[in-house]
Amino acid sequence: MQLPGWLITVFYFFAALYPLVLVHELGHFTMAKLNRIRVEEFGLGFPPRALRLFTAGGTDYTLNWLPLGGFVRLFGEDDPTEPGAFAAARPRARAAVLLAGPFSNFLLTILILSGIAAAWGVERADFVRIGKVSEGQPAAAAGVADGDIVLTVNGRPAGSFAPEGTMAGREAIDGMVAATGASADQPLQLTLLRGAGEPVTERAPAALQLGAPRADIAARPVIAGGAADGPLAANNLVYAPRDVALGQREPRAGESLMVLPVRSGATLEAVALTVTPRRDATSGDARMGVEIGPLAYPEKVPLWRAPVYGVNSTVGMLGTMITGLARMIGGTAKVEVAGPVGIARLSRQAGESGWMTLLQFAAILSANLGLINLFPIPGLDGGRLLFVGIEAVRGRRVEPRREAIVHALGIAFVLLLMLSITVFEVFHPLAIGQP
């Protein structure tokens, strides 16, 4: 039985988003309990309430009808006169409770990325596969053909141009877009591999011998295969982990290798071309007129290094988000914001690409959720932290009723903004940029 498309989209949306919101609220809940702040309710989903599961430690644990994560209802959020109230706690305790939600999301991002690195390894994508060349565009005029693989841009792999913190497997895409965008009306020197078929993933058999790198293609870690027949035959090219490509070890039996078969009747050749991206008069973006996809190969991360990779990737990801936001605010980058509809569409795209891609997307969402909640917007964690900071500087707090009004207005603004974004997304489906 084929499920309706909208139902598949809803499934992936909740699969990606629900755990992130729940972890965020668990952070608030745990820190409130540690600081002896009374938690009236911990809810799975959003109201209206479906049923009360149980009561423990003065907290009602409930199940609610809207499956959008969860929530924590703290006792006396705006009333400092009651013992055990959130508003009556010391500023340090309130700040800890507020920070615990976003930092739980950052920790979840680290755990997801570390788990991916340990379980699957990390996909490196230094090269780009050309899917389609648009007629009348700079790439077509320069002689770029469908199916070409971009080995180097100005003498470097496309992935080396990717911004710091780029999600693993997207280095080639983001790097190609960055290199193109920085070269409007300026020539780009491309080295292309021509004649390769669609990539397939193979498991290395025992005692597989791989040949030396193709010097004419200059494509480490693309290596000439040494098997007698099959996908790993000597004619074909094999993507392998970097230490294998550099000849530091032999591939292990069962290790993932990506193979580029030679197209029937074709000859593998390296082609050097010059493409001058054209600046779009409307958007101002540079375009060469191609559709691209990453050509990734696996790079195994040792178990002990996986947490280090997770931390570094999360820090880099947050840095990229902050830099991108600053550029959008400063007007030097196009404003690109995804609301519920856009997130749902992207969730489905990620889910249909496999569980690893969906987990990577969830890691990005988790980091975004934590970062956005730190913004000093009334009603969000960052807005409440701002009032705690004002209290610490002044030595006395803002009158609770006034603070409550400000937060209510902030929440109304956020909801109105999300509604506006949703309406826009419904009538203007999310477009994926092309270089």
C-alpha positions as CSV (number, residue, x, y, z in Angstrom):
1,M,0.0,0.0,0.0
2,Q,1.4,3.4,-1.1
3,L,1.1,6.1,1.5
4,P,-0.1,9.5,0.4
5,G,2.8,11.9,-0.3
6,W,1.6,14.4,2.3
7,L,1.5,11.7,5.0
8,I,5.1,10.7,4.2
9,T,6.1,14.4,4.5
10,V,4.4,14.6,7.9
11,F,6.1,11.5,9.1
12,Y,9.6,12.7,8.3
13,F,8.8,16.2,9.7
14,F,7.9,14.7,13.1
15,A,10.7,12.2,12.9
16,A,13.2,15.0,12.5
17,L,11.7,17.7,14.8
18,Y,9.9,15.9,17.6
19,P,12.9,14.5,19.4
20,L,14.7,17.9,19.2
21,V,11.9,19.8,21.0
22,L,11.6,17.1,23.5
23,V,15.3,17.1,24.4
24,H,15.1,21.0,24.7
25,E,12.3,20.7,27.2
26,L,14.1,17.9,29.1
27,G,17.0,20.2,29.5
28,H,14.8,22.9,31.2
29,F,13.0,20.2,33.2
30,T,16.2,18.6,34.6
31,M,17.9,21.9,35.5
32,A,14.7,23.1,37.2
33,K,14.5,19.9,39.3
34,L,18.2,20.2,40.2
35,N,17.6,23.8,41.5
36,R,14.5,22.8,43.5
37,I,12.2,24.8,41.3
38,R,8.7,23.3,41.2
39,V,7.7,21.9,37.8
40,E,3.9,21.7,37.6
41,E,3.7,19.8,34.3
42,F,5.9,18.0,31.8
43,G,4.0,17.4,28.7
44,L,4.6,15.1,25.7
45,G,3.1,17.0,22.8
46,F,1.3,20.3,23.0
47,P,-2.1,21.0,24.6
48,P,-5.0,20.3,24.5
49,R,-4.3,17.5,27.0
50,A,-5.3,14.0,26.1
51,L,-4.6,12.4,29.4
52,R,-2.5,12.6,32.6
53,L,-0.1,9.7,32.6
54,F,1.0,9.9,36.3
55,T,2.1,12.4,39.0
56,A,5.5,12.2,40.7
57,G,7.4,14.7,42.8
58,G,4.7,17.2,42.5
59,T,4.8,17.1,38.6
60,D,2.0,16.0,36.3
61,Y,3.3,14.0,33.4
62,T,0.8,14.3,30.5
63,L,0.1,13.3,27.0
64,N,-1.2,16.0,24.7
65,W,-2.9,15.9,21.3
66,L,-0.5,18.0,19.2
67,P,2.7,15.9,18.6
68,L,5.1,18.8,18.3
69,G,7.7,17.8,20.9
70,G,6.9,18.7,24.5
71,F,6.7,21.5,27.1
72,V,7.6,22.3,30.7
73,R,5.3,24.4,32.8
74,L,7.2,25.9,35.7
75,F,5.4,27.0,38.8
76,G,5.3,30.8,39.3
77,E,7.1,31.8,36.1
78,D,6.2,35.5,36.7
79,D,5.3,35.4,40.4
80,P,8.3,35.8,42.8
81,T,6.1,35.7,45.9
82,E,5.6,32.0,46.1
83,P,8.2,29.6,47.5
84,G,9.5,27.2,44.9
85,A,8.5,29.5,42.0
86,F,10.7,30.0,39.1
87,A,10.5,33.8,39.4
88,A,11.5,33.5,43.1
89,A,14.8,31.5,42.3
90,R,18.1,33.3,42.4
91,P,19.2,34.8,39.0
92,R,22.0,32.2,38.6
93,A,19.4,29.4,39.0
94,R,17.0,31.0,36.5
95,A,19.8,31.5,34.0
96,A,20.9,27.9,34.4
97,V,17.3,26.7,33.7
98,L,17.0,28.9,30.7
99,L,20.4,27.9,29.2
100,A,19.8,24.2,29.8
101,G,17.3,24.0,26.9
102,P,19.6,25.4,24.1
103,F,22.6,23.6,25.5
104,S,20.7,20.3,25.5
105,N,20.2,20.9,21.7
106,F,23.9,21.5,21.2
107,L,24.7,18.4,23.1
108,L,22.3,16.4,21.0
109,T,23.9,17.7,17.9
110,I,27.3,16.6,19.1
111,L,25.9,13.1,20.0
112,I,24.2,12.7,16.6
113,L,27.3,13.8,14.6
114,S,29.6,11.7,16.8
115,G,27.3,8.6,16.4
116,I,27.3,9.1,12.6
117,A,31.1,9.3,12.5
118,A,31.5,6.2,14.7
119,A,28.8,4.0,13.1
120,W,28.9,5.0,9.4
121,G,32.1,7.0,9.1
122,V,32.2,10.5,7.6
123,E,31.4,11.1,3.9
124,R,33.9,13.3,2.3
125,A,32.7,15.0,-0.9
126,D,35.5,16.9,-2.6
127,F,34.2,16.4,-6.1
128,V,31.0,17.4,-7.9
129,R,29.0,15.5,-10.4
130,I,27.4,17.6,-13.2
131,G,23.8,16.5,-13.6
132,K,22.5,18.7,-16.3
133,V,24.0,21.7,-18.2
134,S,21.5,24.4,-19.2
135,E,21.7,25.6,-22.8
136,G,22.8,29.1,-23.4
137,Q,24.6,29.4,-20.1
138,P,28.3,29.9,-19.4
139,A,29.0,26.2,-18.6
140,A,27.5,25.1,-21.9
141,A,29.4,27.7,-23.9
142,A,32.6,26.5,-22.3
143,G,32.0,22.9,-23.2
144,V,30.9,21.4,-19.9
145,A,28.8,18.2,-20.5
146,D,26.2,16.3,-18.6
147,G,27.8,13.7,-16.4
148,D,31.2,15.4,-16.1
149,I,32.8,15.2,-12.7
150,V,34.5,18.4,-11.4
151,L,37.9,17.3,-10.0
152,T,39.4,20.7,-9.3
153,V,38.4,24.4,-9.3
154,N,41.3,26.8,-9.9
155,G,43.6,23.8,-9.1
156,R,41.8,22.8,-5.8
157,P,39.0,20.2,-5.1
158,A,35.6,21.9,-5.0
159,G,35.2,20.7,-1.4
160,S,38.1,22.8,-0.2
161,F,36.1,26.0,-0.9
162,A,33.3,24.9,1.5
163,P,32.6,27.1,4.5
164,E,33.8,25.9,7.8
165,G,31.3,23.6,9.6
166,T,29.7,22.4,6.3
167,M,27.7,19.2,6.9
168,A,29.7,16.1,6.0
169,G,28.9,15.0,2.5
170,R,28.0,18.5,1.3
171,E,31.5,19.9,1.0
172,A,31.5,19.6,-2.8
173,I,28.1,21.2,-3.2
174,D,28.7,24.1,-0.8
175,G,32.3,24.6,-2.0
176,M,31.2,24.7,-5.6
177,V,28.5,27.3,-4.8
178,A,31.0,29.3,-2.8
179,A,33.6,29.2,-5.5
180,T,31.1,30.2,-8.2
181,G,29.6,33.0,-6.1
182,A,33.0,34.5,-5.5
183,S,33.8,34.5,-9.2
184,A,31.0,36.5,-10.8
185,D,32.2,37.6,-14.3
186,Q,35.7,36.1,-13.5
187,P,37.1,33.0,-15.1
188,L,37.1,29.7,-13.2
189,Q,39.6,27.0,-14.3
190,L,37.9,23.6,-14.1
191,T,39.5,20.1,-14.4
192,L,36.7,17.6,-15.4
193,L,36.7,13.9,-15.4
194,R,34.8,12.7,-18.5
195,G,33.6,9.2,-19.4
196,A,32.7,7.8,-15.9
197,G,29.3,6.2,-15.3
198,E,27.0,6.5,-12.3
199,P,28.8,5.7,-9.0
200,V,28.0,2.5,-7.1
201,T,29.0,1.5,-3.6
202,E,30.9,-1.8,-3.2
203,R,32.3,-3.7,-0.2
204,A,36.0,-4.5,-0.5
205,P,36.7,-8.2,-0.8
206,A,39.5,-9.9,1.1
207,A,43.0,-9.2,-0.2
208,L,41.9,-6.5,-2.7
209,Q,44.8,-4.8,-4.4
210,L,44.3,-1.3,-5.6
211,G,46.5,0.3,-8.3
212,A,48.2,3.6,-8.1
213,P,46.4,7.0,-8.4
214,R,45.8,8.1,-12.0
215,A,48.5,10.8,-12.3
216,D,46.8,12.3,-15.4
217,I,43.6,12.8,-13.5
218,A,45.3,14.0,-10.3
219,A,42.3,12.7,-8.4
220,R,43.4,11.3,-5.0
221,P,41.5,9.6,-3.5
222,V,40.2,8.3,-6.9
223,I,42.3,5.2,-7.5
224,A,42.6,2.8,-10.4
225,G,41.1,-0.6,-9.5
226,G,43.2,-3.8,-9.6
227,A,40.6,-6.6,-9.5
228,A,40.2,-9.0,-12.4
229,D,36.6,-8.3,-13.1
230,G,33.3,-6.9,-11.8
231,P,32.8,-3.3,-10.5
232,L,36.3,-3.3,-9.0
233,A,37.9,-4.1,-12.4
234,A,41.1,-2.4,-13.4
235,N,39.4,-0.1,-15.9
236,N,37.2,1.5,-13.2
237,L,38.0,4.1,-10.6
238,V,37.5,3.6,-6.9
239,Y,36.9,6.1,-4.2
240,A,38.4,4.9,-0.9
241,P,39.2,6.4,2.5
242,R,42.0,8.9,2.4
243,D,44.6,6.7,4.2
244,V,43.9,3.9,1.6
245,A,44.2,6.4,-1.2
246,L,47.5,7.6,0.0
247,G,48.8,4.1,0.1
248,Q,49.1,4.0,3.9
249,R,47.1,0.8,4.2
250,E,45.2,-1.8,2.2
251,P,41.4,-1.7,2.2
252,R,39.8,-3.9,4.8
253,A,37.4,-6.7,3.8
254,G,33.9,-5.3,3.9
255,E,35.0,-1.7,3.8
256,S,32.8,0.7,1.8
257,L,34.3,1.8,-1.5
258,M,32.6,4.0,-4.1
259,V,33.2,2.8,-7.7
260,L,33.0,4.9,-10.9
261,P,32.5,2.4,-13.7
262,V,33.7,3.5,-17.2
263,R,30.7,4.2,-19.5
264,S,30.3,1.7,-22.2
265,G,32.4,2.7,-25.2
266,A,33.8,5.7,-23.3
267,T,37.4,6.6,-22.4
268,L,38.2,8.2,-19.1
269,E,39.9,11.5,-19.8
270,A,40.7,14.7,-17.9
271,V,39.4,17.8,-19.6
272,A,40.6,21.4,-18.7
273,L,38.0,24.1,-19.3
274,T,37.5,27.8,-18.4
275,V,34.0,28.9,-17.3
276,T,33.1,32.5,-16.5
277,P,30.0,32.6,-14.2
278,R,27.5,35.2,-15.1
279,R,25.9,37.5,-12.5
280,D,22.2,37.3,-12.4
281,A,20.6,40.7,-12.9
282,T,17.7,40.0,-10.6
283,S,19.3,38.2,-7.6
284,G,22.9,39.3,-8.0
285,D,24.1,35.7,-7.6
286,A,26.7,34.2,-9.9
287,R,25.6,31.3,-12.1
288,M,27.3,29.0,-14.5
289,G,24.2,27.2,-15.4
290,V,24.5,23.6,-14.1
291,E,22.7,21.2,-11.8
292,I,25.2,19.5,-9.4
293,G,25.3,16.7,-6.9
294,P,28.0,15.6,-4.5
295,L,30.3,12.7,-5.3
296,A,31.1,11.4,-1.8
297,Y,33.4,8.7,-0.5
298,P,33.6,7.2,3.0
299,E,36.2,8.2,5.5
300,K,36.2,6.1,8.6
301,V,36.6,7.9,11.9
302,P,38.1,6.0,14.8
303,L,35.8,5.6,17.8
304,W,38.0,7.6,20.1
305,R,38.0,10.5,17.6
306,A,34.3,10.5,16.9
307,P,33.4,12.8,19.9
308,V,36.1,15.2,18.8
309,Y,34.7,15.2,15.3
310,G,31.2,15.8,16.8
311,V,32.3,18.8,18.9
312,N,34.4,20.4,16.1
313,S,31.6,19.9,13.6
314,T,29.0,21.4,16.0
315,V,31.2,24.4,16.8
316,G,31.9,25.0,13.1
317,M,28.2,24.6,12.2
318,L,27.2,27.2,14.8
319,G,29.9,29.5,13.6
320,T,28.6,29.2,10.0
321,M,25.0,29.9,11.2
322,I,26.1,33.0,13.1
323,T,28.1,34.3,10.2
324,G,25.3,33.6,7.7
325,L,22.8,35.4,10.0
326,A,25.1,38.4,10.3
327,R,25.5,38.6,6.5
328,M,21.7,38.4,6.1
329,I,21.2,41.2,8.6
330,G,24.0,43.2,7.0
331,G,22.4,42.8,3.6
332,T,25.4,41.1,2.1
333,A,23.6,37.7,1.7
334,K,20.2,36.8,0.5
335,V,17.6,36.2,3.3
336,E,16.8,32.5,3.4
337,V,14.5,31.3,6.2
338,A,12.6,28.0,6.4
339,G,9.4,27.7,8.3
340,P,7.3,24.6,9.1
341,V,6.5,23.9,5.5
342,G,10.1,24.3,4.3
343,I,11.4,22.2,7.2
344,A,8.8,19.5,6.3
345,R,9.9,19.5,2.6
346,L,13.6,19.3,3.6
347,S,12.9,16.6,6.2
348,R,11.3,14.4,3.5
349,Q,14.1,15.0,1.1
350,A,16.6,14.0,3.8
351,G,14.5,11.0,4.9
352,E,14.2,9.7,1.4
353,S,18.0,9.9,1.0
354,G,18.5,7.5,4.0
355,W,18.6,7.5,7.7
356,M,22.1,8.9,7.9
357,T,21.1,12.0,5.9
358,L,18.0,12.4,8.1
359,L,20.1,12.3,11.2
360,Q,22.5,14.8,9.7
361,F,19.5,17.1,9.0
362,A,18.2,16.6,12.5
363,A,21.6,17.6,13.9
364,I,21.4,20.9,11.9
365,L,17.8,21.5,13.1
366,S,18.9,20.8,16.7
367,A,21.8,23.3,16.5
368,N,19.4,25.8,14.8
369,L,16.8,25.3,17.6
370,G,19.3,25.9,20.3
371,L,20.8,29.0,18.6
372,I,17.5,30.6,17.8
373,N,16.3,30.2,21.4
374,L,19.3,32.1,22.6
375,F,18.3,35.2,20.5
376,P,17.3,38.1,22.9
377,I,13.7,38.0,21.7
378,P,11.1,38.3,24.4
379,G,9.3,35.0,25.0
380,L,12.3,32.9,23.9
381,D,15.0,31.7,26.4
382,G,17.3,34.4,25.2
383,G,14.7,37.1,25.9
384,R,14.2,35.8,29.5
385,L,18.0,35.6,29.9
386,L,18.2,39.3,28.9
387,F,15.9,40.2,31.8
388,V,17.9,38.1,34.2
389,G,21.0,40.0,33.0
390,I,19.3,43.4,33.5
391,E,18.4,42.3,37.0
392,A,22.0,41.3,37.7
393,V,23.3,44.7,36.5
394,R,20.6,46.8,38.3
395,G,20.5,44.8,41.5
396,R,16.7,44.4,41.3
397,R,14.4,42.8,38.8
398,V,12.0,44.4,36.3
399,E,8.4,44.4,37.7
400,P,7.1,40.9,37.0
401,R,3.8,42.0,35.4
402,R,5.6,44.3,33.0
403,E,8.1,41.5,32.1
404,A,5.2,39.1,31.5
405,I,3.6,41.6,29.1
406,V,6.8,42.0,27.2
407,H,7.2,38.2,26.8
408,A,3.6,37.8,25.7
409,L,4.1,40.4,23.0
410,G,7.3,38.6,22.0
411,I,5.6,35.3,21.7
412,A,2.8,36.9,19.6
413,F,5.4,38.4,17.3
414,V,7.2,35.1,16.8
415,L,3.9,33.3,16.1
416,L,2.9,36.0,13.6
417,L,6.3,35.7,11.9
418,M,6.0,31.9,11.7
419,L,2.5,32.3,10.2
420,S,3.8,34.8,7.6
421,I,6.6,32.5,6.7
422,T,4.3,29.5,6.4
423,V,1.9,31.4,4.1
424,F,4.8,32.5,1.9
425,E,6.1,28.9,1.7
426,V,2.7,27.6,0.7
427,F,2.5,29.9,-2.3
428,H,6.3,30.0,-3.0
429,P,7.7,26.5,-2.7
430,L,11.3,26.3,-1.4
431,A,13.8,26.6,-4.2
432,I,17.2,24.9,-4.1
433,G,19.9,27.2,-5.4
434,Q,22.1,26.2,-8.3
435,P,25.6,27.4,-9.2
